[in-house]
C-alpha cells in the first residue's frame, strides 16, 4: 500500500490509535471541518499531564486534536503533541508523526523527517514502521536509499558514537537540514547509555532553547549529570549556572566548586572565572 493514499492510511492510523487508547470503535476518516468543544474536567487533567511532560498524555492529546474528539480538530496541534511524545521515545507517537510528515498534515511534507521517525519507531519495535520502510514512496524507489540512512541505522542500532554524531549534524545542520527535535532525541539515546558528552549537549540545547523549547531547570539537571561524570566543559558550565542562578539557586560557593573541578583538569576559562570571583570578595 502506498503510504500517501490519504483515506486508507488515515483509517489505518486512526484504527491503531483507537485500539491503543482503549476506544471501542473507529469514528471516521480525517475530519474535514474544524470542531471545537469545551474541555471537561477529566480532559483538563489530561492537558495538565501533557503540559507537565507525560508522554502518554501528550500522545492522547495528539489523538484528540487529530480527530477533533474532546478537543479542537487541528492537524497542527496534533503534530505538536505527537512530536513532544516522540522525542520522549513514545513508539506510536513516532509512527504517527512520521505519517503526518509523509502526508503534510500539520506541517510541510517531509520524507526525510518521516524516514527518521519511522526508523526511530522501528527501533522501538513497531512492525508497522518496519513495513512502511520497506514500501516504495512516490519519487523514490525506496526510502532507505537516502544517504544518511547508514549512520542512522547505526544510531538506532545502539551506537552512542553514531547517536551523538548524527545528533550534532542535526543540531548544527551539517550537510543535512537542521532539526533540534531530532538532535535532542538522538542525544537522549546516547545519554541513556550514560554518555556524558550527550548529557552536556542536551543541557546546552535546553539552556539556549536551541531548536527546542527553552527549559533552564532541565538544562541544569542534565549539565550536573555530565559534570558529576567528570566532563570539564559541563563542570565549567555548571559553575556558570550557579554563579548566575540560572536553572538553579544562585550559589557562589557551588560556582567556585565546579569552576575549581574544571580548572583542576586544565580548563583555562574556569581558572579565569575563579580569579574573577576572588577579586569580587
C-alpha positions in Angstrom: 0.0 0.0 0.0 1.3 3.4 -0.9 1.7 5.3 2.4 0.3 8.6 0.9 -3.1 7.3 -0.1 -4.8 9.5 2.4 -8.1 7.9 3.1 -6.8 4.3 3.5 -3.8 5.4 5.5 -5.7 7.6 8.0 -8.2 4.8 8.6 -5.3 2.5 9.5 -3.7 5.2 11.7 -6.9 6.0 13.4 -7.7 2.3 14.0 -4.3 1.9 15.7 -4.9 5.0 17.7 -8.3 3.9 19.0 -7.0 0.4 19.9 -4.0 1.9 21.7 -6.2 4.4 23.6 -8.8 1.9 24.5 -11.6 3.3 22.4 -14.3 0.8 21.2 -14.8 1.8 17.6 -13.4 3.8 14.8 -15.3 7.1 14.3 -14.3 8.3 10.8 -11.6 9.3 8.5 -9.9 12.7 8.8 -12.4 15.4 9.7 -12.9 17.9 7.0 -14.3 20.6 9.3 -12.9 22.2 12.4 -14.7 21.1 15.5 -14.5 22.8 18.9 -15.6 21.7 22.4 -15.2 22.8 25.9 -12.7 20.8 27.9 -14.3 18.6 30.5 -12.6 18.3 34.0 -11.1 15.0 33.1 -9.7 16.5 29.9 -8.2 19.4 31.9 -6.2 16.8 33.9 -5.1 15.1 30.7 -4.0 18.5 29.3 -2.2 19.3 32.6 -0.4 15.9 32.5 0.6 16.5 28.9 1.9 20.0 29.6 3.9 18.6 32.6 5.7 16.2 30.2 3.8 12.9 30.4 4.4 11.2 27.1 1.3 9.1 27.1 -0.9 12.1 27.9 0.9 14.0 25.1 0.1 11.2 22.7 -3.5 11.1 23.6 -3.7 14.9 23.2 -2.4 14.4 19.7 -5.1 11.8 19.0 -7.8 14.1 20.3 -6.7 17.0 18.2 -6.2 14.8 15.2 -9.8 13.6 15.2 -11.5 16.5 16.9 -12.6 14.4 19.9 -13.0 16.5 23.1 -10.6 19.0 21.6 -10.4 21.3 18.6 -9.6 19.4 15.4 -6.2 20.7 14.4 -3.5 18.8 12.5 -1.0 21.4 13.6 -1.8 20.9 17.3 -1.8 17.1 16.8 1.6 17.3 15.1 3.0 19.3 18.0 1.7 16.9 20.7 2.9 13.8 18.7 6.3 15.4 18.4 6.5 16.1 22.1 5.7 12.5 22.9 8.0 11.2 20.1 11.2 12.8 21.4 10.4 11.0 24.7 10.5 7.7 23.0 6.8 7.0 22.5 6.7 4.4 19.7 3.2 5.1 18.4 3.7 8.8 18.5 6.8 8.4 16.4 4.8 6.4 13.9 2.0 8.9 13.8 4.4 11.8 13.5 6.1 10.1 10.5 2.7 9.6 8.9 1.9 13.2 9.3 5.2 14.2 7.7 4.6 11.8 4.8 1.2 13.5 4.1 2.0 17.0 5.0 -0.6 17.1 7.8 0.1 19.8 10.4 3.5 20.6 8.8 5.2 20.6 5.4 5.5 17.3 3.6 9.0 16.0 4.5 10.0 12.5 3.5 13.4 12.7 5.3 11.7 13.5 8.6 9.2 10.7 8.0 12.1 8.4 7.4 13.8 9.5 10.6 10.8 8.9 12.8 9.9 5.6 11.1 13.4 4.3 11.8 13.0 5.5 15.4 9.7 3.8 15.8 11.0 0.6 14.2 13.9 0.6 16.6 11.4 0.5 19.5 9.6 -2.4 18.0 7.0 -1.0 15.6 6.1 -3.6 12.9 4.0 -1.0 11.0 7.0 1.3 10.9 9.1 -1.6 9.5 6.5 -2.3 6.8 6.4 1.4 5.7 10.2 1.5 5.5 10.0 -1.4 3.0 7.5 0.3 0.7 8.3 2.4 -2.3 7.5 6.1 -1.9 6.5 8.4 -4.7 9.6 10.0 -6.2 11.9 7.4 -4.7 12.4 3.7 -5.2 12.9 3.1 -1.5 13.0 5.5 1.4 16.1 3.7 2.7 18.1 4.9 -0.2 18.7 8.3 1.4 22.4 8.9 2.1 22.1 9.4 5.9 20.4 6.1 6.4 23.6 4.2 7.0 24.7 6.3 10.0 21.1 6.4 11.3 20.9 2.6 11.2 24.0 2.6 13.5 22.5 5.2 15.7 19.1 3.4 16.1 21.0 0.2 16.4 22.5 1.4 19.7 25.9 3.1 18.8 26.3 6.0 21.2 29.0 7.4 18.9 26.7 7.4 15.9 23.8 8.8 18.0 26.0 11.7 19.2 27.4 12.2 15.7 24.1 12.4 13.9 22.6 14.5 16.8 25.4 17.0 16.2 24.7 17.1 12.5 21.0 17.7 13.0 21.7 20.3 15.7 24.0 22.4 13.5 22.7 21.5 10.1 25.9 19.9 8.8 25.1 18.6 5.3 21.6 17.9 6.5 18.5 20.0 7.4 18.9 21.3 11.0 16.3 19.9 13.4 16.5 20.4 17.1 14.0 17.8 18.0 15.8 15.0 16.1 19.1 16.2 17.7 17.6 16.1 21.1 16.1 12.6 20.6 19.4 11.2 19.4 21.4 12.9 22.2 18.9 11.4 24.7 19.5 7.9 23.3 23.2 8.4 23.9 22.5 9.9 27.3 20.5 6.7 28.2 23.8 4.9 27.7 25.5 7.3 30.2 27.3 9.3 27.6 28.5 12.4 29.4 29.0 14.5 26.3 25.5 13.8 25.1 24.1 14.9 28.5 26.1 18.1 28.3 24.9 18.8 24.8 21.3 18.3 25.9 21.9 20.8 28.7 23.3 23.3 26.3 20.4 22.9 23.9 17.8 23.3 26.6 19.5 26.2 28.2 19.7 28.2 25.0 16.4 26.9 23.5 18.4 25.7 20.6 15.8 24.4 18.1 13.6 23.2 21.0 11.7 25.0 23.8 14.0 26.6 26.4 14.0 24.8 29.8 16.7 26.1 32.1 15.8 23.9 35.0 16.0 20.7 32.9 19.2 22.1 31.4 20.8 22.4 34.8 19.9 18.8 35.7 21.5 17.4 32.5 24.6 19.6 32.9 25.0 18.4 36.5 24.8 14.8 35.5 27.6 15.4 32.9 29.6 17.4 35.4 29.5 14.6 38.0 30.8 12.2 35.4 33.9 14.5 35.2 33.3 16.3 31.9 35.3 19.5 32.1 33.0 21.6 29.8 30.0 20.5 31.9 31.7 21.4 35.1 32.6 24.8 33.8 29.0 25.3 32.5 27.6 24.2 35.9 29.9 26.8 37.5 28.2 29.4 35.3 24.7 28.3 36.2 25.4 28.6 39.9 27.2 31.9 39.5 24.2 33.3 37.6 21.4 31.5 39.3 20.2 30.0 36.0 18.0 27.0 36.5 19.5 26.6 40.0 19.6 28.8 43.1 22.4 31.4 42.9 25.3 29.9 44.9 28.8 31.3 44.6 30.3 28.6 46.7 29.0 25.9 44.4 30.0 28.0 41.4 33.5 28.1 42.8 33.4 24.4 43.5 32.5 23.5 39.9 34.9 26.0 38.3 37.5 24.5 40.6 36.8 21.0 39.3 37.2 22.1 35.7 40.3 24.2 36.5 41.9 21.2 38.1 41.6 19.4 34.8 43.3 22.4 33.0 40.2 24.3 31.8 41.6 27.8 31.4 38.2 29.6 31.2 37.4 28.2 34.7 40.7 29.5 36.0 39.7 32.9 34.8 36.3 32.8 36.5 37.8 31.6 39.7 40.2 34.6 39.7 37.2 36.9 38.9 35.3 35.5 41.9 38.3 36.0 44.1 38.5 39.7 43.1 34.9 40.3 43.9 35.1 39.1 47.5 
